[in-house]
Amino acid sequence: MGYSLDPISDNCYPGTAVLINKFDIHDEAKLNEVETVLVSARSAEWMEHPKADSFDFTHYKAVHHFLFSDLYDWAGQIRTVDISKKGTRFCSAENIERQAELIFHRLKERNYFKNLPHGKFVDEIVDFYCVTNDLHPFREGNGRTQRAFLTQLIRDTGYDINWAEVDGDLLMIATIQSAQGVTDLLKKILNEAVSC
C-alpha cells in the first residue's frame, strides 16, 4: 500500500493506515496477504473471461471493481483524496474525470493501437502506461488494474504480454523514473515483454 494521503484517515480504520475492508482486517500485513490472493485469482478470471471490451474509462473502472469488490465497498469508484507514493504525486482527485476523458479519448482516436508495428506499438503502450499511472484514479489497486487493462488491450491488438516475466522491482523503478519524465527503462522493459 504505502500511499501518502490527504487526509490520512480516508477510508481507513481510525488511528491506522489500514483500509476499511469487508473482512474487517485491521492488520496491514494480513490485509496485504488476503488482497494478494483474492486479487490474483480475480485477475486470472478477468483475463480468461473479460467482462468489458470497450476500452474506455468505464471499462477501466469495471476492471478495478471486478478485482477489488470482494475486499472494498468502494471498488471501481474514483478516489476522493489526493495521494502520492515514493515521491510521486498523482493526479488531483478533482481532475481525475477530466484527465481520464482526455486519456481514453486519445486511446480511441488512436484506434486502440491496432495495426501498429512492434516499435510504434510499444511507444504507444509506454505513453498510455505513463498517463494512466499519473491518473491513479483509485484509492488502492491502481497498478494491478492498469496491468489487467493493458493485458486485455494488448491482446486485443494481436500482441501479448506476460507480466509474470517482468521483474517487479525493476518495473517499480521504471515507473518512478517515468513519472519524472524518463521513460528509457520502462520502454526497454515493455519492449522485451510485449510479443507477437
N, C-alpha and C positions, 0 to 999 in steps of 0.2 A: 504494500500500500504506500505509505510514506509520502503522502501529499501534504503540503503546507496549505492551510485553509484560512479563509476569511468568511465567517468566523470559524474558529477551531471546532466548535461543537456541532456543526451542521451534520445532521443525520447520524450522530454518534451518541453512544451511551454517556450520560453525564459524567464529567471528570475524566473521560478517556478519549482516545482517538480511534476507538473500535466502532465500526459502522453498525448501526442498529440492523439486526438481521432476523429472519424468520425462525432461526433456531435458537435465538436469544443467547448466542455465544458472546461472552464478554472478554474472552482472551484472544488477543490479536493473532498469535501463532496458531491457535486451534482454528480460528476462523479462516486463516490463510490455507490451512490443510483441507478443510471442508470445501472451501471455494475452489481450490485447485482440482480436487476430484470431481466435483459436480460440473464445473465449467468445462473441464476437459471432455467429459462424457457428452455434454450438450453440444460442444463444438464439433465433435466427431459426428454426432447425429445431424447437425445442420449441414455439414459437408456432404453427408450421404444423401440427405433429402432437404435441400434448401426450401424455406417457407416463403421466400420472396425472390423476385428476379428483376425488379425494376431498376436497381442500382441508383436509387435516389436517396434522399436523407431519410425518408420514411422507411426504406429498406434497411438503412444503416441502423436506425433506432430499433427496428424489428430484430436484427441480429443481437443487439445488446439485450433486448427483452428476453429473447429465447435463451441466451446464455446465462443470464443472471436472475431470472424471475423466480427460481427455486430459493434464492437467498434474500433478495431485496425487493421490497414493495415498490421502489422507485425505478426498477429495471426498465430500460427503454425511454426514460424521461430525461430531459436535458437538466443539467445541474443548475442550481440557483446561486451558487457561490463561486468566487474566483479561486483558482487553485494554481499551485506551482509545484514543481518536483525537480530536485537535483539542479537548482539554479535556473530552470526553465519556467517562465511564466506563460501560461496558456491563455487562449482567447478569453476575454472577459465574458462572464455569464450573460450579460445584456446584449452582447454582439454575436452570440452563437448562431441564432436563427439566420441572421443576415449573412454571416460568413458561410454557413452551410449552403444557403441558397446559391451563392456565387460558386462554391466548390463543385456542387453537384450539377449546376447548370453547365459549367465548363466541361465536366465529365461527359454529359450528354452531347454537348457541342462537338466534342472530340470523338463522337461515336463509340464511347466506352473503350477507346484504344484498340478497336478491332482493325485487323488487316495491316498492322504495322510490322516492319522488320524488327528483329530482336533488339538491336541497339536503341532505336527510337522508342520501342515499347518500354524498355527498361527506364529510359529517361522520363517517360510519362508516369510510370509507376512510382519512381523516386519522387517526382513532384507531388503526386497525389498522396503518397505516404507522408511527406513533409507537411502539407497543408491540413491533412486530417489529424496528424499528430498535434499541430498547433491548435486546431479546433478543440480537441479533447472535450467532447460535449457531455461526458458523463462524470458522475461523482467518483466512480471507480470502474475499472474494467475496460478502459479505452484501448489499450494495446491489443488485448485479446479480441475485442470487437473489430478493430482495424484489421488484424491479421485474418480473421474469418471472412470479413467482407472482401478483402483483397484476394484471398484464395479463390473465392467464388468468382470475382470479377476476372481474375487472371485465367481461370479455367474456361470461363465463358468465351474468351478470345481464342482458345485453342492452345494457349501456353499452359504451363503448370508451375507450381511452386510447392516445396515441401519445407515448411518452417522447422520441422524437427531436425533437419540437416543444417540449420543456421545456428551458429554459436550465439546463444542468448546474451552473453556478456558483451561480445563484440557488437551485436545489434544495438544494445543499450548505449554503448559508446558512440556508435554511428548515429543513433537517434539524437543524442545530446549534441553532437557536433552539427548535425543537420539543422537543429533548432537555432544554432548560431550562424547558419548560412554556409557551412562547409559540408558538402554532400559527397565528397570523394569516396569515403569509406562505405557509406550507405549504398552508393551506386555500385561499388565493387561487390558488396555482399549480394545485392539483388541481381546483379548481372550473372553471378555464379549460381544463384538459387533458382532463377527463372529458366525453365527449359521448354523445349518444344514438345 
